[in-house]
Amino acid sequence: MSTDFLKLLGKMDRITAAAKKHTRPAAQAGAQVYQDEAQTRAPVSAKPHSTKGKKQTFQPGNFRNAIYQAHMKEESGEGVDKYRVGWNKKKAFYGGFLERGTSKMAAKPTIRPTYDAVKDVAEATALRTLQQGIAREMK
């Protein structure tokens, strides 16, 4: 029995290169799962609400619509890509009040329950996306 190790090493190098190329799409696919679930879980008020003094009025669904995902370029690198899922604090500054509650309002957390609920699905989605990308590269 003989094995062509150079051919095997060449194939492993191609797989590694393909994996590095597809880490960002895979990470984004996982982040999309979190974003979608967070938007589904986000509390939506029944009517518009205003800040004290009526300086700013927020329409129902404003917090849900402020939930976003962003690539964390400074924490990403070769073969590593990270995304953040959270809410835009300029569009919905009150998100922290919803997440943690106040002395006058019970917490209505969204982000942590989302993470707990779909962590396995997000990881599986990211892995599947990575595997599909590698498979396309290897054809």
DAJOSUL-V964438 format. One record per helix or strand of 2 or more residues. SS is the DSSP state (2 for helix, 1 for strand). FROM is the first residue (numbers start at 1). LEN is the number of residues. Records with the same first field share a line. If there is no record, write none. Layout:
# DAJOSUL-V964438
SS = FROM-LEN  FROM-LEN
This chain:
# DAJOSUL-V964438
2 = 5-17  23-19  52-3  62-4  73-3  95-6  111-28
1 = 49-2  57-2  67-5  83-5
